[in-house]
Amino acid sequence: KVIQQALHRQPNTAAQYLQQMYAAQQQHLMLQTAALQQQHLTSAQLQSLAAVQQASLAANRQSSSSAGNGTQAAPAQQPTVS
C-alpha cells in the first residue's frame, strides 16, 4: 500500500515519502518496545511486592508462634493484577 502510494508521486517526493513512512514505522516499533518493557517492569514490581508480603507473613507467623499465645496471623491478601 505504501509503495503504491509512493509510485503515484514524483521520483524525488516518492523517496521522501518512503523515508517518512520508514521513520514512522521505526518510531512505532520503538514505542511498542517501550510499552512492553514498561509492562515487564510493572510485572517485576508486582512480583517483588508479593515476595515482600510473603516474607512479612512468614515473619509474623514466626513471631506469633514464638510468643506462644496460640493465635495465628491472618493471611494477607494477594495483589490482583488488572
PDB file with one MODEL, atoms N, CA, C and O in Angstrom:
MODEL        1
ATOM      1  N   LYS A   1       0.839  -1.198   0.000  1.00  0.00           N
ATOM      2  CA  LYS A   1       0.000   0.000   0.000  1.00  0.00           C
ATOM      3  C   LYS A   1       0.879   1.254   0.000  1.00  0.00           C
ATOM      4  O   LYS A   1       0.642   2.184  -0.771  1.00  0.00           O
ATOM      5  N   VAL A   2       1.884   1.271   0.862  1.00  0.00           N
ATOM      6  CA  VAL A   2       2.781   2.429   0.941  1.00  0.00           C
ATOM      7  C   VAL A   2       3.532   2.604  -0.374  1.00  0.00           C
ATOM      8  O   VAL A   2       3.704   3.724  -0.853  1.00  0.00           O
ATOM      9  N   ILE A   3       3.980   1.489  -0.956  1.00  0.00           N
ATOM     10  CA  ILE A   3       4.730   1.565  -2.223  1.00  0.00           C
ATOM     11  C   ILE A   3       3.818   2.040  -3.349  1.00  0.00           C
ATOM     12  O   ILE A   3       4.243   2.834  -4.188  1.00  0.00           O
ATOM     13  N   GLN A   4       2.563   1.566  -3.382  1.00  0.00           N
ATOM     14  CA  GLN A   4       1.617   2.014  -4.411  1.00  0.00           C
ATOM     15  C   GLN A   4       1.400   3.511  -4.319  1.00  0.00           C
ATOM     16  O   GLN A   4       1.345   4.200  -5.337  1.00  0.00           O
ATOM     17  N   GLN A   5       1.275   4.020  -3.086  1.00  0.00           N
ATOM     18  CA  GLN A   5       1.087   5.453  -2.923  1.00  0.00           C
ATOM     19  C   GLN A   5       2.331   6.209  -3.363  1.00  0.00           C
ATOM     20  O   GLN A   5       2.226   7.292  -3.939  1.00  0.00           O
ATOM     21  N   ALA A   6       3.506   5.653  -3.099  1.00  0.00           N
ATOM     22  CA  ALA A   6       4.754   6.309  -3.494  1.00  0.00           C
ATOM     23  C   ALA A   6       4.906   6.346  -5.008  1.00  0.00           C
ATOM     24  O   ALA A   6       5.478   7.289  -5.552  1.00  0.00           O
ATOM     25  N   LEU A   7       4.394   5.318  -5.693  1.00  0.00           N
ATOM     26  CA  LEU A   7       4.529   5.268  -7.153  1.00  0.00           C
ATOM     27  C   LEU A   7       3.745   6.373  -7.849  1.00  0.00           C
ATOM     28  O   LEU A   7       4.075   6.738  -8.977  1.00  0.00           O
ATOM     29  N   HIS A   8       2.726   6.906  -7.209  1.00  0.00           N
ATOM     30  CA  HIS A   8       1.931   7.970  -7.816  1.00  0.00           C
ATOM     31  C   HIS A   8       2.548   9.344  -7.619  1.00  0.00           C
ATOM     32  O   HIS A   8       1.934  10.348  -7.979  1.00  0.00           O
ATOM     33  N   ARG A   9       3.746   9.413  -7.059  1.00  0.00           N
ATOM     34  CA  ARG A   9       4.396  10.694  -6.791  1.00  0.00           C
ATOM     35  C   ARG A   9       5.606  10.865  -7.709  1.00  0.00           C
ATOM     36  O   ARG A   9       6.015   9.937  -8.407  1.00  0.00           O
ATOM     37  N   GLN A  10       6.165  12.074  -7.687  1.00  0.00           N
ATOM     38  CA  GLN A  10       7.405  12.347  -8.424  1.00  0.00           C
ATOM     39  C   GLN A  10       8.524  11.510  -7.795  1.00  0.00           C
ATOM     40  O   GLN A  10       8.454  11.193  -6.607  1.00  0.00           O
ATOM     41  N   PRO A  11       9.559  11.145  -8.571  1.00  0.00           N
ATOM     42  CA  PRO A  11      10.633  10.300  -8.022  1.00  0.00           C
ATOM     43  C   PRO A  11      11.258  10.853  -6.744  1.00  0.00           C
ATOM     44  O   PRO A  11      11.484  10.102  -5.795  1.00  0.00           O
ATOM     45  N   ASN A  12      11.544  12.171  -6.707  1.00  0.00           N
ATOM     46  CA  ASN A  12      12.192  12.717  -5.513  1.00  0.00           C
ATOM     47  C   ASN A  12      11.223  12.758  -4.332  1.00  0.00           C
ATOM     48  O   ASN A  12      11.633  12.515  -3.197  1.00  0.00           O
ATOM     49  N   THR A  13       9.953  13.060  -4.573  1.00  0.00           N
ATOM     50  CA  THR A  13       8.996  13.086  -3.475  1.00  0.00           C
ATOM     51  C   THR A  13       8.624  11.664  -3.042  1.00  0.00           C
ATOM     52  O   THR A  13       8.283  11.431  -1.883  1.00  0.00           O
ATOM     53  N   ALA A  14       8.694  10.712  -3.989  1.00  0.00           N
ATOM     54  CA  ALA A  14       8.427   9.310  -3.633  1.00  0.00           C
ATOM     55  C   ALA A  14       9.478   8.810  -2.651  1.00  0.00           C
ATOM     56  O   ALA A  14       9.144   8.117  -1.690  1.00  0.00           O
ATOM     57  N   ALA A  15      10.729   9.149  -2.877  1.00  0.00           N
ATOM     58  CA  ALA A  15      11.801   8.732  -1.976  1.00  0.00           C
ATOM     59  C   ALA A  15      11.607   9.359  -0.597  1.00  0.00           C
ATOM     60  O   ALA A  15      11.776   8.696   0.427  1.00  0.00           O
ATOM     61  N   GLN A  16      11.250  10.644  -0.583  1.00  0.00           N
ATOM     62  CA  GLN A  16      10.999  11.313   0.697  1.00  0.00           C
ATOM     63  C   GLN A  16       9.827  10.657   1.430  1.00  0.00           C
ATOM     64  O   GLN A  16       9.867  10.456   2.644  1.00  0.00           O
ATOM     65  N   TYR A  17       8.787  10.332   0.666  1.00  0.00           N
ATOM     66  CA  TYR A  17       7.593   9.715   1.249  1.00  0.00           C
ATOM     67  C   TYR A  17       7.942   8.374   1.896  1.00  0.00           C
ATOM     68  O   TYR A  17       7.520   8.087   3.016  1.00  0.00           O
ATOM     69  N   LEU A  18       8.722   7.553   1.174  1.00  0.00           N
ATOM     70  CA  LEU A  18       9.111   6.253   1.708  1.00  0.00           C
ATOM     71  C   LEU A  18       9.995   6.409   2.948  1.00  0.00           C
ATOM     72  O   LEU A  18       9.878   5.643   3.904  1.00  0.00           O
ATOM     73  N   GLN A  19      10.878   7.409   2.920  1.00  0.00           N
ATOM     74  CA  GLN A  19      11.717   7.643   4.100  1.00  0.00           C
ATOM     75  C   GLN A  19      10.864   8.040   5.303  1.00  0.00           C
ATOM     76  O   GLN A  19      11.116   7.595   6.423  1.00  0.00           O
ATOM     77  N   GLN A  20       9.855   8.878   5.068  1.00  0.00           N
ATOM     78  CA  GLN A  20       8.974   9.297   6.163  1.00  0.00           C
ATOM     79  C   GLN A  20       8.183   8.102   6.704  1.00  0.00           C
ATOM     80  O   GLN A  20       8.024   7.961   7.917  1.00  0.00           O
ATOM     81  N   MET A  21       7.686   7.243   5.806  1.00  0.00           N
ATOM     82  CA  MET A  21       6.937   6.074   6.248  1.00  0.00           C
ATOM     83  C   MET A  21       7.838   5.131   7.045  1.00  0.00           C
ATOM     84  O   MET A  21       7.416   4.557   8.049  1.00  0.00           O
ATOM     85  N   TYR A  22       9.090   4.974   6.587  1.00  0.00           N
ATOM     86  CA  TYR A  22      10.035   4.119   7.298  1.00  0.00           C
ATOM     87  C   TYR A  22      10.324   4.685   8.691  1.00  0.00           C
ATOM     88  O   TYR A  22      10.364   3.946   9.674  1.00  0.00           O
ATOM     89  N   ALA A  23      10.525   5.997   8.760  1.00  0.00           N
ATOM     90  CA  ALA A  23      10.801   6.634  10.050  1.00  0.00           C
ATOM     91  C   ALA A  23       9.603   6.480  10.990  1.00  0.00           C
ATOM     92  O   ALA A  23       9.773   6.249  12.188  1.00  0.00           O
ATOM     93  N   ALA A  24       8.398   6.609  10.442  1.00  0.00           N
ATOM     94  CA  ALA A  24       7.195   6.445  11.272  1.00  0.00           C
ATOM     95  C   ALA A  24       7.083   5.014  11.792  1.00  0.00           C
ATOM     96  O   ALA A  24       6.702   4.801  12.943  1.00  0.00           O
ATOM     97  N   GLN A  25       7.412   4.037  10.952  1.00  0.00           N
ATOM     98  CA  GLN A  25       7.377   2.638  11.391  1.00  0.00           C
ATOM     99  C   GLN A  25       8.413   2.381  12.484  1.00  0.00           C
ATOM    100  O   GLN A  25       8.137   1.680  13.457  1.00  0.00           O
ATOM    101  N   GLN A  26       9.597   2.949  12.317  1.00  0.00           N
ATOM    102  CA  GLN A  26      10.644   2.768  13.318  1.00  0.00           C
ATOM    103  C   GLN A  26      10.209   3.366  14.659  1.00  0.00           C
ATOM    104  O   GLN A  26      10.422   2.770  15.715  1.00  0.00           O
ATOM    105  N   GLN A  27       9.599   4.547  14.601  1.00  0.00           N
ATOM    106  CA  GLN A  27       9.137   5.191  15.837  1.00  0.00           C
ATOM    107  C   GLN A  27       8.042   4.354  16.500  1.00  0.00           C
ATOM    108  O   GLN A  27       8.013   4.211  17.722  1.00  0.00           O
ATOM    109  N   HIS A  28       7.154   3.809  15.692  1.00  0.00           N
ATOM    110  CA  HIS A  28       6.077   2.969  16.220  1.00  0.00           C
ATOM    111  C   HIS A  28       6.652   1.732  16.913  1.00  0.00           C
ATOM    112  O   HIS A  28       6.195   1.350  17.990  1.00  0.00           O
ATOM    113  N   LEU A  29       7.652   1.113  16.292  1.00  0.00           N
ATOM    114  CA  LEU A  29       8.288  -0.058  16.892  1.00  0.00           C
ATOM    115  C   LEU A  29       8.986   0.297  18.202  1.00  0.00           C
ATOM    116  O   LEU A  29       8.944  -0.475  19.160  1.00  0.00           O
ATOM    117  N   MET A  30       9.625   1.462  18.244  1.00  0.00           N
ATOM    118  CA  MET A  30      10.286   1.883  19.476  1.00  0.00           C
ATOM    119  C   MET A  30       9.264   2.111  20.582  1.00  0.00           C
ATOM    120  O   MET A  30       9.506   1.752  21.734  1.00  0.00           O
ATOM    121  N   LEU A  31       8.121   2.705  20.240  1.00  0.00           N
ATOM    122  CA  LEU A  31       7.077   2.929  21.237  1.00  0.00           C
ATOM    123  C   LEU A  31       6.504   1.606  21.733  1.00  0.00           C
ATOM    124  O   LEU A  31       6.247   1.450  22.927  1.00  0.00           O
ATOM    125  N   GLN A  32       6.304   0.652  20.823  1.00  0.00           N
ATOM    126  CA  GLN A  32       5.803  -0.666  21.226  1.00  0.00           C
ATOM    127  C   GLN A  32       6.794  -1.357  22.168  1.00  0.00           C
ATOM    128  O   GLN A  32       6.399  -1.957  23.167  1.00  0.00           O
ATOM    129  N   THR A  33       8.082  -1.264  21.836  1.00  0.00           N
ATOM    130  CA  THR A  33       9.109  -1.878  22.675  1.00  0.00           C
ATOM    131  C   THR A  33       9.122  -1.250  24.054  1.00  0.00           C
ATOM    132  O   THR A  33       9.224  -1.952  25.060  1.00  0.00           O
ATOM    133  N   ALA A  34       9.018   0.078  24.107  1.00  0.00           N
ATOM    134  CA  ALA A  34       8.999   0.772  25.392  1.00  0.00           C
ATOM    135  C   ALA A  34       7.784   0.360  26.219  1.00  0.00           C
ATOM    136  O   ALA A  34       7.886   0.189  27.434  1.00  0.00           O
ATOM    137  N   ALA A  35       6.638   0.200  25.562  1.00  0.00           N
ATOM    138  CA  ALA A  35       5.422  -0.210  26.273  1.00  0.00           C
ATOM    139  C   ALA A  35       5.579  -1.619  26.835  1.00  0.00           C
ATOM    140  O   ALA A  35       5.165  -1.891  27.962  1.00  0.00           O
ATOM    141  N   LEU A  36       6.179  -2.515  26.051  1.00  0.00           N
ATOM    142  CA  LEU A  36       6.396  -3.887  26.526  1.00  0.00           C
ATOM    143  C   LEU A  36       7.371  -3.909  27.696  1.00  0.00           C
ATOM    144  O   LEU A  36       7.191  -4.667  28.649  1.00  0.00           O
ATOM    145  N   GLN A  37       8.410  -3.068  27.617  1.00  0.00           N
ATOM    146  CA  GLN A  37       9.366  -3.013  28.717  1.00  0.00           C
ATOM    147  C   GLN A  37       8.691  -2.481  29.976  1.00  0.00           C
ATOM    148  O   GLN A  37       8.972  -2.952  31.078  1.00  0.00           O
ATOM    149  N   GLN A  38       7.804  -1.506  29.818  1.00  0.00           N
ATOM    150  CA  GLN A  38       7.086  -0.957  30.968  1.00  0.00           C
ATOM    151  C   GLN A  38       6.192  -2.029  31.591  1.00  0.00           C
ATOM    152  O   GLN A  38       6.114  -2.138  32.815  1.00  0.00           O
ATOM    153  N   GLN A  39       5.521  -2.816  30.758  1.00  0.00           N
ATOM    154  CA  GLN A  39       4.676  -3.896  31.273  1.00  0.00           C
ATOM    155  C   GLN A  39       5.522  -4.920  32.032  1.00  0.00           C
ATOM    156  O   GLN A  39       5.119  -5.412  33.085  1.00  0.00           O
ATOM    157  N   HIS A  40       6.690  -5.231  31.490  1.00  0.00           N
ATOM    158  CA  HIS A  40       7.570  -6.201  32.144  1.00  0.00           C
ATOM    159  C   HIS A  40       8.026  -5.652  33.490  1.00  0.00           C
ATOM    160  O   HIS A  40       8.077  -6.379  34.482  1.00  0.00           O
ATOM    161  N   LEU A  41       8.357  -4.362  33.515  1.00  0.00           N
ATOM    162  CA  LEU A  41       8.799  -3.735  34.755  1.00  0.00           C
ATOM    163  C   LEU A  41       7.688  -3.768  35.791  1.00  0.00           C
ATOM    164  O   LEU A  41       7.935  -4.060  36.961  1.00  0.00           O
ATOM    165  N   THR A  42       6.470  -3.472  35.370  1.00  0.00           N
ATOM    166  CA  THR A  42       5.341  -3.496  36.284  1.00  0.00           C
ATOM    167  C   THR A  42       5.131  -4.894  36.835  1.00  0.00           C
ATOM    168  O   THR A  42       4.860  -5.066  38.023  1.00  0.00           O
ATOM    169  N   SER A  43       5.254  -5.891  35.974  1.00  0.00           N
ATOM    170  CA  SER A  43       5.113  -7.278  36.415  1.00  0.00           C
ATOM    171  C   SER A  43       6.188  -7.627  37.434  1.00  0.00           C
ATOM    172  O   SER A  43       5.904  -8.286  38.434  1.00  0.00           O
ATOM    173  N   ALA A  44       7.415  -7.195  37.190  1.00  0.00           N
ATOM    174  CA  ALA A  44       8.508  -7.467  38.121  1.00  0.00           C
ATOM    175  C   ALA A  44       8.259  -6.770  39.454  1.00  0.00           C
ATOM    176  O   ALA A  44       8.565  -7.324  40.510  1.00  0.00           O
ATOM    177  N   GLN A  45       7.707  -5.561  39.412  1.00  0.00           N
ATOM    178  CA  GLN A  45       7.413  -4.843  40.650  1.00  0.00           C
ATOM    179  C   GLN A  45       6.329  -5.559  41.446  1.00  0.00           C
ATOM    180  O   GLN A  45       6.401  -5.636  42.672  1.00  0.00           O
ATOM    181  N   LEU A  46       5.327  -6.083  40.748  1.00  0.00           N
ATOM    182  CA  LEU A  46       4.267  -6.829  41.429  1.00  0.00           C
ATOM    183  C   LEU A  46       4.822  -8.097  42.071  1.00  0.00           C
ATOM    184  O   LEU A  46       4.456  -8.443  43.194  1.00  0.00           O
ATOM    185  N   GLN A  47       5.697  -8.779  41.361  1.00  0.00           N
ATOM    186  CA  GLN A  47       6.308  -9.983  41.921  1.00  0.00           C
ATOM    187  C   GLN A  47       7.133  -9.636  43.156  1.00  0.00           C
ATOM    188  O   GLN A  47       7.128 -10.369  44.146  1.00  0.00           O
ATOM    189  N   SER A  48       7.839  -8.512  43.085  1.00  0.00           N
ATOM    190  CA  SER A  48       8.636  -8.076  44.226  1.00  0.00           C
ATOM    191  C   SER A  48       7.737  -7.749  45.417  1.00  0.00           C
ATOM    192  O   SER A  48       8.052  -8.106  46.552  1.00  0.00           O
ATOM    193  N   LEU A  49       6.631  -7.077  45.158  1.00  0.00           N
ATOM    194  CA  LEU A  49       5.680  -6.751  46.222  1.00  0.00           C
ATOM    195  C   LEU A  49       5.124  -8.021  46.857  1.00  0.00           C
ATOM    196  O   LEU A  49       5.016  -8.111  48.080  1.00  0.00           O
ATOM    197  N   ALA A  50       4.773  -8.996  46.032  1.00  0.00           N
ATOM    198  CA  ALA A  50       4.253 -10.266  46.548  1.00  0.00           C
ATOM    199  C   ALA A  50       5.304 -10.967  47.402  1.00  0.00           C
ATOM    200  O   ALA A  50       4.964 -11.548  48.432  1.00  0.00           O
ATOM    201  N   ALA A  51       6.565 -10.924  46.998  1.00  0.00           N
ATOM    202  CA  ALA A  51       7.633 -11.563  47.765  1.00  0.00           C
ATOM    203  C   ALA A  51       7.806 -10.879  49.118  1.00  0.00           C
ATOM    204  O   ALA A  51       8.014 -11.544  50.133  1.00  0.00           O
ATOM    205  N   VAL A  52       7.719  -9.557  49.129  1.00  0.00           N
ATOM    206  CA  VAL A  52       7.821  -8.815  50.388  1.00  0.00           C
ATOM    207  C   VAL A  52       6.666  -9.184  51.308  1.00  0.00           C
ATOM    208  O   VAL A  52       6.860  -9.372  52.509  1.00  0.00           O
ATOM    209  N   GLN A  53       5.458  -9.289  50.744  1.00  0.00           N
ATOM    210  CA  GLN A  53       4.302  -9.667  51.556  1.00  0.00           C
ATOM    211  C   GLN A  53       4.472 -11.069  52.135  1.00  0.00           C
ATOM    212  O   GLN A  53       4.146 -11.312  53.297  1.00  0.00           O
ATOM    213  N   GLN A  54       4.981 -11.986  51.322  1.00  0.00           N
ATOM    214  CA  GLN A  54       5.186 -13.357  51.794  1.00  0.00           C
ATOM    215  C   GLN A  54       6.211 -13.380  52.930  1.00  0.00           C
ATOM    216  O   GLN A  54       6.016 -14.075  53.928  1.00  0.00           O
ATOM    217  N   ALA A  55       7.291 -12.632  52.783  1.00  0.00           N
ATOM    218  CA  ALA A  55       8.318 -12.581  53.821  1.00  0.00           C
ATOM    219  C   ALA A  55       7.754 -11.969  55.100  1.00  0.00           C
ATOM    220  O   ALA A  55       8.052 -12.429  56.202  1.00  0.00           O
ATOM    221  N   SER A  56       6.941 -10.934  54.943  1.00  0.00           N
ATOM    222  CA  SER A  56       6.319 -10.290  56.103  1.00  0.00           C
ATOM    223  C   SER A  56       5.379 -11.253  56.815  1.00  0.00           C
ATOM    224  O   SER A  56       5.356 -11.317  58.044  1.00  0.00           O
ATOM    225  N   LEU A  57       4.602 -12.002  56.033  1.00  0.00           N
ATOM    226  CA  LEU A  57       3.698 -13.006  56.611  1.00  0.00           C
ATOM    227  C   LEU A  57       4.473 -14.058  57.386  1.00  0.00           C
ATOM    228  O   LEU A  57       4.097 -14.419  58.501  1.00  0.00           O
ATOM    229  N   ALA A  58       5.556 -14.551  56.794  1.00  0.00           N
ATOM    230  CA  ALA A  58       6.362 -15.579  57.449  1.00  0.00           C
ATOM    231  C   ALA A  58       6.933 -15.039  58.758  1.00  0.00           C
ATOM    232  O   ALA A  58       6.965 -15.756  59.757  1.00  0.00           O
ATOM    233  N   ALA A  59       7.382 -13.789  58.765  1.00  0.00           N
ATOM    234  CA  ALA A  59       7.934 -13.188  59.982  1.00  0.00           C
ATOM    235  C   ALA A  59       6.844 -13.031  61.033  1.00  0.00           C
ATOM    236  O   ALA A  59       7.093 -13.256  62.217  1.00  0.00           O
ATOM    237  N   ASN A  60       5.646 -12.650  60.618  1.00  0.00           N
ATOM    238  CA  ASN A  60       4.538 -12.503  61.564  1.00  0.00           C
ATOM    239  C   ASN A  60       4.168 -13.845  62.178  1.00  0.00           C
ATOM    240  O   ASN A  60       3.928 -13.938  63.382  1.00  0.00           O
ATOM    241  N   ARG A  61       4.122 -14.878  61.354  1.00  0.00           N
ATOM    242  CA  ARG A  61       3.787 -16.212  61.866  1.00  0.00           C
ATOM    243  C   ARG A  61       4.837 -16.685  62.874  1.00  0.00           C
ATOM    244  O   ARG A  61       4.518 -17.252  63.919  1.00  0.00           O
ATOM    245  N   GLN A  62       6.093 -16.434  62.524  1.00  0.00           N
ATOM    246  CA  GLN A  62       7.174 -16.894  63.394  1.00  0.00           C
ATOM    247  C   GLN A  62       7.128 -16.157  64.734  1.00  0.00           C
ATOM    248  O   GLN A  62       7.311 -16.772  65.784  1.00  0.00           O
ATOM    249  N   SER A  63       6.886 -14.846  64.704  1.00  0.00           N
ATOM    250  CA  SER A  63       6.871 -14.088  65.953  1.00  0.00           C
ATOM    251  C   SER A  63       5.661 -14.451  66.802  1.00  0.00           C
ATOM    252  O   SER A  63       5.758 -14.490  68.028  1.00  0.00           O
ATOM    253  N   SER A  64       4.513 -14.720  66.164  1.00  0.00           N
ATOM    254  CA  SER A  64       3.329 -15.071  66.953  1.00  0.00           C
ATOM    255  C   SER A  64       3.451 -16.469  67.536  1.00  0.00           C
ATOM    256  O   SER A  64       2.968 -16.721  68.640  1.00  0.00           O
ATOM    257  N   SER A  65       4.100 -17.395  66.800  1.00  0.00           N
ATOM    258  CA  SER A  65       4.247 -18.748  67.342  1.00  0.00           C
ATOM    259  C   SER A  65       5.306 -18.777  68.432  1.00  0.00           C
ATOM    260  O   SER A  65       5.192 -19.568  69.368  1.00  0.00           O
ATOM    261  N   SER A  66       6.326 -17.947  68.340  1.00  0.00           N
ATOM    262  CA  SER A  66       7.357 -17.928  69.377  1.00  0.00           C
ATOM    263  C   SER A  66       6.843 -17.227  70.636  1.00  0.00           C
ATOM    264  O   SER A  66       7.353 -17.460  71.732  1.00  0.00           O
ATOM    265  N   ALA A  67       5.830 -16.368  70.475  1.00  0.00           N
ATOM    266  CA  ALA A  67       5.241 -15.715  71.640  1.00  0.00           C
ATOM    267  C   ALA A  67       4.417 -16.711  72.446  1.00  0.00           C
ATOM    268  O   ALA A  67       4.189 -16.508  73.638  1.00  0.00           O
ATOM    269  N   GLY A  68       3.969 -17.787  71.800  1.00  0.00           N
ATOM    270  CA  GLY A  68       3.258 -18.830  72.488  1.00  0.00           C
ATOM    271  C   GLY A  68       1.836 -18.478  72.859  1.00  0.00           C
ATOM    272  O   GLY A  68       1.267 -19.089  73.764  1.00  0.00           O
ATOM    273  N   ASN A  69       1.250 -17.509  72.184  1.00  0.00           N
ATOM    274  CA  ASN A  69      -0.121 -17.136  72.518  1.00  0.00           C
ATOM    275  C   ASN A  69      -1.148 -17.958  71.743  1.00  0.00           C
ATOM    276  O   ASN A  69      -2.349 -17.822  71.976  1.00  0.00           O
ATOM    277  N   GLY A  70      -0.695 -18.800  70.836  1.00  0.00           N
ATOM    278  CA  GLY A  70      -1.604 -19.695  70.136  1.00  0.00           C
ATOM    279  C   GLY A  70      -2.414 -19.058  69.033  1.00  0.00           C
ATOM    280  O   GLY A  70      -3.200 -19.750  68.386  1.00  0.00           O
ATOM    281  N   THR A  71      -2.259 -17.772  68.790  1.00  0.00           N
ATOM    282  CA  THR A  71      -3.020 -17.125  67.708  1.00  0.00           C
ATOM    283  C   THR A  71      -2.203 -17.186  66.434  1.00  0.00           C
ATOM    284  O   THR A  71      -0.974 -17.117  66.459  1.00  0.00           O
ATOM    285  N   GLN A  72      -2.901 -17.315  65.330  1.00  0.00           N
ATOM    286  CA  GLN A  72      -2.227 -17.330  64.035  1.00  0.00           C
ATOM    287  C   GLN A  72      -2.477 -16.016  63.320  1.00  0.00           C
ATOM    288  O   GLN A  72      -3.560 -15.440  63.424  1.00  0.00           O
ATOM    289  N   ALA A  73      -1.479 -15.546  62.599  1.00  0.00           N
ATOM    290  CA  ALA A  73      -1.644 -14.319  61.833  1.00  0.00           C
ATOM    291  C   ALA A  73      -2.591 -14.578  60.674  1.00  0.00           C
ATOM    292  O   ALA A  73      -2.541 -15.633  60.041  1.00  0.00           O
ATOM    293  N   ALA A  74      -3.446 -13.617  60.403  1.00  0.00           N
ATOM    294  CA  ALA A  74      -4.388 -13.752  59.282  1.00  0.00           C
ATOM    295  C   ALA A  74      -3.601 -13.630  57.987  1.00  0.00           C
ATOM    296  O   ALA A  74      -2.703 -12.794  57.892  1.00  0.00           O
ATOM    297  N   PRO A  75      -3.918 -14.445  56.990  1.00  0.00           N
ATOM    298  CA  PRO A  75      -3.179 -14.357  55.716  1.00  0.00           C
ATOM    299  C   PRO A  75      -3.460 -13.024  55.019  1.00  0.00           C
ATOM    300  O   PRO A  75      -4.593 -12.545  54.995  1.00  0.00           O
ATOM    301  N   ALA A  76      -2.426 -12.451  54.464  1.00  0.00           N
ATOM    302  CA  ALA A  76      -2.583 -11.189  53.734  1.00  0.00           C
ATOM    303  C   ALA A  76      -3.209 -11.450  52.379  1.00  0.00           C
ATOM    304  O   ALA A  76      -3.088 -12.545  51.829  1.00  0.00           O
ATOM    305  N   GLN A  77      -3.876 -10.446  51.844  1.00  0.00           N
ATOM    306  CA  GLN A  77      -4.476 -10.585  50.521  1.00  0.00           C
ATOM    307  C   GLN A  77      -3.398 -10.499  49.468  1.00  0.00           C
ATOM    308  O   GLN A  77      -2.469  -9.698  49.570  1.00  0.00           O
ATOM    309  N   GLN A  78      -3.532 -11.325  48.464  1.00  0.00           N
ATOM    310  CA  GLN A  78      -2.580 -11.302  47.357  1.00  0.00           C
ATOM    311  C   GLN A  78      -2.921 -10.121  46.450  1.00  0.00           C
ATOM    312  O   GLN A  78      -4.098  -9.810  46.270  1.00  0.00           O
ATOM    313  N   PRO A  79      -1.913  -9.456  45.875  1.00  0.00           N
ATOM    314  CA  PRO A  79      -2.211  -8.349  44.949  1.00  0.00           C
ATOM    315  C   PRO A  79      -2.895  -8.878  43.691  1.00  0.00           C
ATOM    316  O   PRO A  79      -2.544  -9.940  43.178  1.00  0.00           O
ATOM    317  N   THR A  80      -3.849  -8.142  43.217  1.00  0.00           N
ATOM    318  CA  THR A  80      -4.544  -8.550  41.996  1.00  0.00           C
ATOM    319  C   THR A  80      -3.951  -7.805  40.818  1.00  0.00           C
ATOM    320  O   THR A  80      -3.716  -6.598  40.889  1.00  0.00           O
ATOM    321  N   VAL A  81      -3.713  -8.515  39.749  1.00  0.00           N
ATOM    322  CA  VAL A  81      -3.152  -7.910  38.537  1.00  0.00           C
ATOM    323  C   VAL A  81      -4.297  -7.604  37.592  1.00  0.00           C
ATOM    324  O   VAL A  81      -5.026  -8.499  37.164  1.00  0.00           O
ATOM    325  N   SER A  82      -4.445  -6.345  37.276  1.00  0.00           N
ATOM    326  CA  SER A  82      -5.553  -5.978  36.378  1.00  0.00           C
ATOM    327  C   SER A  82      -5.052  -5.825  34.968  1.00  0.00           C
ATOM    328  O   SER A  82      -5.832  -5.520  34.065  1.00  0.00           O
TER     329      SER A  82
ENDMDL
END
